[in-house]
Amino acid sequence: MARVFIPGLMRDLTGGRTQVQVAGATVRELIDGLEQAFPGMRERLCGPDGALHPHVMIAVDGEEVIEGLRAPVGEESEVHFLPAIAGG
Amino acid sequence: MAYDVVGTRPVRPDGTEKVTGRAVYGADVQLPGLLHGKVLRSPHAHARIKSIDLAPALAIPGVYAAVTAADMPKVQAEGVANLGESSIEKQYMQNMILAGEKALFHGHAIAAVAAVSPHVAEEAVKAIRVEYEVLTPVIDVLEAMKEDAPLLHEGLITKSLGKPTGKVSNVAAHMQHARGDVEAAFAASDVVVEREFRTAMVHQGYIEPQTATAQVGLDGAVTIWTSTQGAFGVRAQVAEILDLPLGKIKVVPCEIGGGFGGKIQVYMEPLAVLLSRKANRPVKLTMSRAEVFQATGPTSGSVIRAKVGATRDGVITALQAQLYYEAGAFPGSPVGAGTGVIFAPYKAENVLIDGYDVVVNRPRTSAYRAPGGTNAAFASEQVVDEVARQLGMDPIEFRLKNAVRPGDQATYGPKFGAIGLVEMLQAVKESEHYNSPLTGPNRGRGVASGFWFNGGGPSSSHISFNHDGTVNLAEGSTDIGGSRASMAMIVAEELGLPYDQVKPYVADTDSVGYTDVTGGSRTTYATGLACYNAAQEAKRQLCERAARTWECSPEEVEFMPGKGVVSKSDAGKHLTVAQVAREMNRTGGPIHAVGTVNARGQAPGFAVHIADVEIDPETGKTTILRYTAFQDVGRAIHPSYVEGQIQGGSAQGIGWALNEEYVYGSDGTLRNANLLDYRIPTALDLPMIETVLIEVPNPNHPYGVKGVGEVCIVPPAGAVANAICQATGQRFTELPMNPERVCMALLKAGSR
């Protein structure tokens, strides 16, 4: 199962847990799993249309995903939710 | 691996045209019937617009059209426009181009006119009557966060991953990186240093002002000639702002006189389109220097609190920071990047970093070279320096002891891949500069590290063969720092051609596949990969054509750089690229190869700089005596242009450190919108910036390329501040460290 690092500001939903193991082959499935375990997670990460909030960036195994919620996640993957960043 | 072309230093293909003044920049565009546009700007930093009367302007002979925000189409307020490297909320996009109900900063565009000449347009702009209700401005980031601060946007609610508050304020976003227990770690530390820093809003200082020319056909087709870091980004923004079909817009990127992040956001393009449509003539708008300062996107001023704890043997125990960045009039400061950059060079188990994006009555900030990074490193690198001093450790030794290595978890979250920080610090430690004596009064040496993420993303290129064996290379990245040369070198390397037989050019949006902006240190990496991929496809086609010539199967031939296509069964049998190209119409027609990529696998960049300074205690002036920039560049395709990037970034960072700042009056008006009073460094102010390229290859790229253009601006302010501290014994926590500020500090300390 992938290891999801819970951002500091979302730990009110996980009872203070900083990392959780979640099953899922894609980012969407991970978020589904997180929502099931910790209700309210999806709303923090996604808009009403189900798309990821534009100010959120997801990194799987150290790299920003480019496929959005469809991005594949491995059994041993590490997943981070980060602020979106642009270069100059 | 040895290369024939990669790593050499050929002359850039656009060089002759530029030095002879023949290169076509945006403002050079001339079209039959061209009109000239001018913009009316708000004299107030914060004001409600009660009415705008265009009639007096339109009554002037020679005036063809005038527009205000009322001429903008209604677009869906929700959602975000993806601009490639960046994005912006649609609700703000239109009001950045033309103010809606309120003017939100001094210089905010209120209306625009098109006339037969710039002079008539200027006269017309002056004739427009605007009735304002002047409101109280807020230009300081901490003031804007107060409960009773004037609100810029009545509906702005803080975006965050935290529990929604629903509260309206000027805080557009809050982000956080947290791990471990900083409180306990600081309590257990032998040394703790905490300081608060301020940095001024600064401008990229590109030499060429923004300019755009638009022509709208009677069929609704739009053509835009402009100076931009990304033609496709301009197309996307204009389509979003004016609710136009993307496919109706063609953007022609002209030569660009600098951008550094400031030429990603559009300002003049939508105005030129609106005016051209109304006037039924092409319209050109070019900003004055004052307009560039007032109304384009500088980078954030900021307040940063940084705290570092360490054990007495020099191991960092905890890192904490709060970063407050001015976004300008609309949300979108680079504070997110700042929170990532601030402690990225250091390993730590306990981290707590909070970032706040705060709107203020200043121009909306735009990207500026490693956006948000210089502010952050100015703070963190001074605190790190102070910890090392308190421990009696050499500052490079302290950094080495705590440096992140491949596989370490970054302070902002993920694990690092192939990074070369340790190699670089070792090189600094052993360098002649670092070991050279620096003697004499009022002199000091400082070092600082810097980090930048580096980007990837989509790029395209096309290779077309000519019958003489030369190659035309179309690419979608506008060329700011010599990228055409690097792209041509990659294709020449792969096809075994001399560099000058590859003719690269930057194509318009109708003529090449989608390519993200020239920004994020992505161009040589991502567009370079597109060129590399196109070259692989070209080789496949060359093999196929040679096989047809020899009447054998393509499996019986292979491509060998330098030779061309060779027969696998007969080593002596080969056809050069020119020979295959000459016959192409008899072997299947034109040879044209396309390369596209959505590049991943970029490696982040690290840099370490050494600054030697001398302070004049009478005037407070800082002279840079010597400056060396070390950078992990992966693999330098064209070392001269990599060095140029590093020298340019260092020079800009030094200007940011010593002189540059937006100066506002208490009424929120900008007081120094010109290059005399906003002082960027000139060649006379700086020594030759020495560069040391450390090549720790990126394993995800065939040559090992890493982005190089941005990280070089991250360390300078910290390095210069640390040097000034050593020279004066005073810690400078506010930018710029100009003569006045240095003088005052020396007077206060009684050392003058």
Interface residues (C-beta under 8 A of the other chain):
Chain A: F5 P7 G8 L9 M10 R11 D12 T18 R44 L45 H53 P54 H55 V56 A59 D61 G62 E63 I66 E78 H80 F81 L82 P83 A84 I85 A86 G87 G88
Chain B: V80 E85 S86 S87 E89 K159 S160 L161 G162 K163 A173 H174 M175 Q176 H177 A178 R179 Q204 F260 G261 G262 I264 P334 V335 G336 A337 T339 G340 L352 G355 S366 A367 Y368 R369 A370 P371 Y412 G413 P414 K415 F416 G417 W452 F453 N454 G455 G456 G457 G519 G520 S521 R522 N598 R600 G601 E710
